[in-house]
């Protein structure tokens, strides 16, 4: 058995959707699912301490292999006791394979695509892809690095998180079906190489996720699902291009989920809007990650229930003399102590406390949302719960 120290169990109660209430066991504790994974990109949640992140109800964080292999380097993290000790987090942790960032250098990110940015041709020369791996230039010192499936797994082993991910090519949306198909098949070969490397040193401390590829094409997704279902991955991430719009992303998830083997946790890569989370949960997604909640916080964006949008921007003049907290009833320090007017002032005065307070609020908000979703799955009241968080009208949202 590959994963003696990991397990995944779930129950589903609804006849209306595929949503499930689950439990992932890892060597660093359990994750109650559905759960949101916060991005500690460079081994830090920007503008919050690990203690604050934990006290806000966070169960799991992730770091990015690409960033950490360039700065400070995975051998240094290993020397300093591994990622958990390095950043002070004692709960479950995930790292990605590095692929997403590397290929984003070449293509622009999937999120950019969904937002409609068209950057595919601008920087693709920054990465050279071959069967062996991806050759790219470091943004820290300009040196060339070759990241292969083997190297990615070795780096993730040195970093030492609980959950690790196979190396894949993140194909952009604006390529041909032929390109998507050949890229998918190469990613499958890379997945097998990742697993072989994983097996060479598997000591039970980590569990490996495979990634379903295939872009927006149903036949390719089916081919990828058949491949992934046959391999002994602990979990499955839904990746590859999720399309050019939210509707297409929902369609891809809907296309994939019923065909996946049901006994593994499923992660949806890079999606974190509130409506997107409800939609994903209904399809049976167990975990989500996205920089969105902490990134918007650093631009004044605070998540609120039932607004016109999923967040308000506290930079806006309308909050100048607003005596209310960001959200009535929120237990976070920002809401318990300060008014919107005060935080607006901090933003205007460029006080970094503003970013800390909004970050703390948004982390608390996401964790309360996921806790509420878990209860709603137990009581089969997801529709009612969604109405407590979102406006009934279809609001236009940023990813
Ligand atoms: Zn709050």
Boltz pocket constraint, residues with backbone or C-beta under 6 A from the ligand:
constraints:
  - pocket:
      binder: B
      contacts: [[A, 326], [A, 327], [A, 330], [A, 331], [A, 332], [A, 333], [A, 334], [A, 335], [A, 336], [A, 360], [A, 361], [A, 362], [A, 364]]
      max_distance: 6.0
